[in-house]
Amino acid sequence: MKSNKQWLQRHVTDPYVRQAKAQGYRSRSAFKLLQIDAKEKILKPGQLVVDLGAAPGGWSQVAAGKVKPSGRVIAIDLLPIAPISGVTTLKGDFRGAALLDALAGAKAAVVLSDLSPNLSGIGNVDQARALELITAAIDFCCKVLKPEGVFVLKAFHGEAFKEVLQLLGRTFEKVKVVKPLASRGESAETYVVARGVGAL
């Protein structure tokens, strides 16, 4: 229970949690994407953006704000996502047909992936599950991302991280690891920005 209390205490005093509430974002992770975008200049008006593992919708909110008025965001998650202005939300697995059907042959400028497996607490099992999801997300990028498109994904430091970078390096021309300030220092999570799909 102690760790729960610590988490709650940290969550309540977290400046990004407070900022998210004040600015109407659904999650503190919105600031991670805002900070990555400020550095990497990923999101632009008029783009088609796909958000994988989107619930509760913080990243989709940021993306919708950046691509408007003529851009589109398609968000998918196994969990339901409450409606967001400028976002098409889908409930389901991104590996299924629904997402490709929604794209209807259109190519995305940006694919965002904040995917996380259901964590078991067993390190190597969680790493393997995360790697499986990332591999599927990379396959998805090969199908739908424009050649000059950008893939932003969450990854975790650990045994599989090197494998993730190798996989990205084989598929994309440029791969850059970024750790936004809003990502807690003690967290193993990090983010990778990959550009130029089809380097194979």
Disulfide bonds with the S-S distance in Angstrom:
none
